[in-house]
């Protein structure tokens, strides 16, 4: 909205300077050039937000130029440019240019043939008063500070809201995991008792009962590990890229032919990227073991300039035609990557199997 008003302001200031110049009408040979500089100084303000320093210099030169042409018109355009430059944070440049302006205007006032230095200084003061110059700079600085405080307040509100949302999600996760752990423990104990009784009677326990027992044990282990991480609240050591080889070894132990390839030189990786990369590999290998019916899997970590690439491929049963429903694991993975400003691509491959391909930037972490 502010940028849209700049051309209107520029045309308005140019009109004011032109009307003021009509009352002067100096009879000097340079008068036509003075008319042009009056209008040019005002129109230059259309670019004051895009190039505040350039506009400051241009309006200053125009003011000196039309003063030399015999027009003792107040430098309205230059004051607006001072306000814009200080508001944009260019205080030092504004002070230097304004100092040069105050020195150049009296010299320019001598150009139309005025030999009296006192009159020249008086005319220069009529074009640019020091008090108005200070007022324009102070107004720009005041608004700049107000905008900075408003941005800081907005950022603080966002940080507080995000922290409260994280605390609420952590609380819900704790409650959910406590409840699930209890229920799954009950199921596991009952299944183990049933298996034990069947074996005591010399009977072969049903496969479904054995599957329930094993699934209960695995679920209990995972829930305990997750709950321990949540209760730690970030105070204990968290797993990262250095722990990816352990994930690959665990996958091999479970019967999956998993390989790990690391490309590039590892530099300084932020903690958030480190943890997210580990979770992507962990979730991918877990999905492969549970759902893909795959024999092989490959994990690739690629350290690139300004980013870390993670790619996990398998040779499972997924096909582009069948599609893969987005489960909670993939959704959580996507949320983690999006929070870091990264890119995530998942999907079935033409040759069969599934791919998880992520890129995490190293310079946009919260």
Steps between C-alpha positions, in 0.01 A plus 500: 500500500786740589680431173182568306483848656858594406419608141212713633731666752763554229255667263358712783846624609597569138184709460577694821853577381375602158239737645761648733733545204233694310514769766876532449526518117866599497624658182823305486624302198486184713131543586377218266742260669366617836143411400618150402686452829200613703281235341772231498569545872136435583452208263814327633310431824307225323802274562570606860416155649690299240813718495491748791868602479487557124185710535667698781794586274282578196264733689798673661666560161172627358464746789855629450441516125179703505654728768788565260244571224348776711205316662494558877239225554484314830652149463183305581607198294834478680334507842270213398806311375679561834198361683495188277874437521511525881191282527681238289794511743751708294571755770873547441462549126217748561714708737789508250282595202312763702828655617614526139164652410534772764841588356396482135183711516670832593751445220216428259321819607798701369466357150215723369720811541451579869833635621392563858589195710257594775210503257617169357493340846156645567366354176660164575327493839175572323550186293597269790461588866714298743208468742277346233782267401539377858123462536478285184782275621349471848160406356659227288697363795193505728295302250787257440525429872122462528496250211792310654321476835180389326690227311670388821167488682346297218793260498478462877128425479564235234776340709275492808214348298730235351644418842153463650391282209810281546431470873140400434602244239759360741237473774255321268776267379591410858141426593444298184816297542428430867152373410619292206787352696260379768252349255767330289666364813169340599463345153860374507467344845174325408651366178810374682284328763291332229815382320647371828183306587483348154862385521443353848214293357734382225308684232640707218394865558308647205707712260265795554562485875876491450475795260300697761760425766795603279323812377419597859863462604621711206236766556585520871869548423430777246254679725739490795782641285277775361359587840849517647600747229191714564554505875863594456381841359819536300728483805661173410701401192293473184578279206629647175690422181782331691248235611375415149753211464339341809159518328640330192661226713171442682322468166753236391446313826128491423572330167503802264799534269563869581794711379621848595680744271636835618604762243674832557673651801293560809521855628312676777152343509242671727343282768151526347627375163706229669198362690262528203737315268525215752121484539450488122733202468348332806142543379590388147670180617214427740245536220707273277518230767128517578327567172726474196574125488843606372822301484743790460517865602756771437562809710691792351619806696626781276672802656454783249590871515235650728289184530487133601335248269341177628374230266364158596401247230359149526402224258165428661157444349399867458416603142396835346169349391405372845607811689592521865259646757664777706528358852588683818869426450516676163287788626725550802804484273350768275425724800858474625646585159257789442587648840863529386408649163612186318365286219360145523400270215353155563347251261514167327767441235434386143730201548316410822560591859477828683716814530533760772705796380556802729715810490556697820655848479771585749427874524123518565466310822289659775 
